[in-house]
Amino acid sequence: MAAAALHDVLSAAVRRLRAAGIDPAGAAADVDVLARHVLGWDRAHLLAHRLDAAPAGFAAALDALVDRRAHDLVPVAYLTGTREFYGLDFAVTPDVLIPRPETELLVDAAVACLDAARADAARVVDVGTGTGCIAVAIALSRPHVRVVAIDRSRAALGVARGNVRRHGVGRRVELVAADLLSAVASGGLVDVVVSNPPYVPDESADVAPDVRRHEPPQALYAGRDGLDVVRRLIAEAGRVLRPGTSLLMELGAGQADAVIEHALDADAWTVEPFRLDLQGIPRVALLQRRA
């Protein structure tokens, strides 16, 4: 019996994910990623050979992954063990939040702040580093920068350590187990504090089922309004940042006004224009430490 064409195997997998409630575009994207993971091919090679016979064992291997995605809603990044961020591949496990495209805005903003400072050497602190994707991306973008990457989860730091090694920035990225900025000395020695903190309200109904079921809750939820950690960061960052330098934080939809109000009440910050994501949501808060 002739082997089924790759196209037919992929189409059947997409139909299974759609039947499980995944939207058509998402189902097609998921199958594309899973298929390339199984085959070890890039997208161009897969497109060029879609009409070829499926390699031996491919259908069974893909089915096993599609089953976990369809029945248990396991995120694709946890199935493949990797996620692309800022043009780089990062190892991912259920111990860490999966990097999102909107978080790339945070890296862009941090790099812009570093460029504006025009320092020969600069010190960045990445709070809640998770995979280490922000710290690594900044270190690779600006070779004069040293980054302290902090997380209170030792399991997350283990993932970050592997990603730091993978990208060859171990001499410039220091990994520290701590709660927020507790391990950073006071006295204005830091040029940028950057963080993708947990910012989802505890009772939020807007969290996707696969995220709610599988991603680490300590990296997602932060109190009744989602801003418990953000408020602590604003308070703690003031003691470590040099005057005129910046605290950058990713936020959720509808949180910008509350963050602006809190920062101004603290009387230590100038609020710069926020970075907007592709949906026009104020996604990255930029607070500058007053002299």
N, C-alpha and C positions, 0 to 999 in steps of 0.2 A: 504494500500500500504506500503510495507516494506521501511524502511529508507535506503538511499544510504549509501554505505560503506564510511568511512572516506577517504580511498584511492581515491575513485572516485571523491569526493568533492574537494580534494586537487589537483588532476590531472586536473580537469576542471579549477580551479583557476590559475594553472601554465599556462595553454593554453591561458587564457585570458590575462595574463601579457605578454606572448610572443607575442601575437597578437598586443599588444600595443607598441611593439618595445623594450621590456626589454629582454636582452640576456638570453638564457636558464638557465645558472647557477644562474644568478641573480634572475630570476623569481622563481626558485625552492627555493632559500634561502629566498626570501621575503615571500613566502607562508608558509614556515616552521616557520618563526618567527611570522607571523600574526596568524597562526593557534594555536601555543602554547600560544600566548597572549590571544586569545579568550577562549581557553580551560583551561588555568591555569596549563598546563602540562609542564614537562621538555621534552627534546628531546628523552630520552630513553623511556619514557612512550608513547609518540606519535608513535615512531617506533613499539613498542610492540602491539599497538592497531590500527594500520592502516587499518586492515581488518575488524574491528568491525563496527557496524552501527554507523553512525554519531549521536552524541547527539542531542536532540531536540533543535532547534534554532541555531545550529552551522553554518549550511550552509548560513542562512540569515545574521548572524553577520559577517561571513568571507566575504561574497559577498559585504557587505557595505564597508569594508576596502579595498578590492581588487578594487572596483570601484574607490575609491579615489586615489589609487596608479596608476591604469591604465589610468584614464581620466585626473587627475590633476597632476600626477607625484609627489604626496606628499611622501616625504621620509618615509620609514618604521618607523624610530625612532620617527618621529612626530606622526605617527598613533598609536604607542604603548605607547608613552610617556616615554620610557626608552631606554638606550643604555649601553651595557657592555663596560667597559674600565679598563684595568689593573686588570681584574678579579673581578671587582666591578660593581654594577648596579648604574647608574646615571639617575635621572630624566632629561628629555629633553623637551624643548618647542621651538617653532619657534623664540623665542627671543635669542637663543644661537646656535652657531655652533655645529653640531653633532660631538662628539668625533670620531677620526679615529684611526685605529690600529697603523699607523706609528708614531703617537704622543706618543705612549708608549716608543719609543726610547728616547724621551725628558726626560721622568721620569727616565728611566734607567741612562741616562747621568748625571742628577742632583744628583741622589742617589750616583753614583760613585764619583762625586766631593765631596759630603758631607763625604763619607767614607774616601777619601784621606785626607781630612782636619783633621780628627780625633778630632773634637771639642766636648766638653762635651755638648755644646749648640750651636745651629746654627740658623741663620735667613735667610730665603728664601723669595724672592719676586716673585710672579707669576703675570706677566703683561698680561692683557686681559684674565682674568680667565674663562669667559663664564660659563660653567656648574660647574666650580670648580674642574673638574676631575683631573687636574694636581696637584693642591694644596692638594686635599684630598689624592691622591695616594702617594704623597711624605710624607705627615704627617703620614699616616698609615704605610709606609715603615720604617720610622725612627722616633721613639717616642721622641727623644731629639730635634727635629726640630720644630721651630715656623715659620709659613708662613703668609705673608701678601699677600692677593689675591686681585688684583686691576682690576676694569673694569670701563669704563666710562658710561656703560649702567646700569641704575638702575634696569631695567627689568631683565637683565642678572644676576645681583647680587642677585635678588630675587630667581632665580633658584639655583644659587650657594649656597645661604643660606640654602635652603632646603636640598641640597646634603651634606653640612657640617653637618647638624643635623642628617641626615639619617645615616651617618657613624661615628657619635660620636666624631668629632674632633673640636667641637666648641671652646674649651679652647685653642687650638693651631693654629687655622686658623682665622685670622682677615680679614674681608671683608671691602674694602675701595672703595668708588666712586671717581675716579680720572682719569686724562688723563696721560697714561704711568706712569712715575716715579715722577710726580710733587708733590705727597703727601709724598714722602719718603725723610727724612732728609739727607742732605749731610754729608760727613765726614767719609766714609768708614766703615759703620756699618753693612753691608750686606755681607753674605757669598756666596750666589748664587742668580743671577737674571735669571729667566727662563721665556720663552714666546713662545707661538704659535701665532705669530702676523698675521694680514692679510698680505698676500704676493702674491696675484694674480694680475697680471697687469690689469689695467682698461679695456682694449680692448681685453682681452684674449678670444680666441675662443675655448679653451680647457676645459671650465667649463661645466660639465654635466648639461643637461636641468633641472633636478630636483633640483640640487644645485642652479643653477642660479635663478630659479623661487621661491624657498622657503627659503633658508638659508639667514641669515641676511647679507646684503651687506657690512656693516661696519666691519664685521669679516672676509671678504674675500678679498676685493680689496684695493690696496694701491699704486695708482699712475701708471704712464706710464710703469715703469719696475717692479712694485710690491714691491719695496724696500723703499718706503717713510717712513714707520713705522720702518723698520729695521734700517735705518740710524739714525733716532731719538733715538732709543733704544741704539745704540752704543754710541751716544753722551751723553745720560743721565745716562747710567749705570756706566760710569767712575767715576761719583761723589759720588756714593753710595756704591760701592763695596770696600771691603778691598783689599789691594795689594795682589796679588797671588790668588785671587778668580775668579770665572768664570761667564760669561754671556753666556747662552745657548739659542739658538733660532731655531725653526723649519723653514726650507726654502723650496722653490719649486724647481723643476727641472731647471737646467741651471743658478741658481743664486749664486752658491758657489764662483766663481771667482770674481764676483763683490763685494761680501761681504768681501772676503779676502783683496781685493785691498783697499776698504774703511777703513777696520779696521787698516791695516798697515799705511795708510795715516794719520790716527788719532794719530799715534805714542804713543798710550797708551796701546796697546794690543799685546799679543803674540797669534798667531793663532795655535790652537791645531788641530790634525787630526779630520776631521768631521766624524760623525756617518753616515753610509750608510744604506738605507732601503733595503728591499728584492729585489728591482729592481736595486740595485747598485747606486741609486741616493744619492748624499750627502744631507742628510735630516736634520741633526742637526749640527749647527755651534757651536763650542766651542772656545770662546775667553777668554783669561786669562788676568786679570788686572795687568799691570806691576807695580813694586814698585815705 
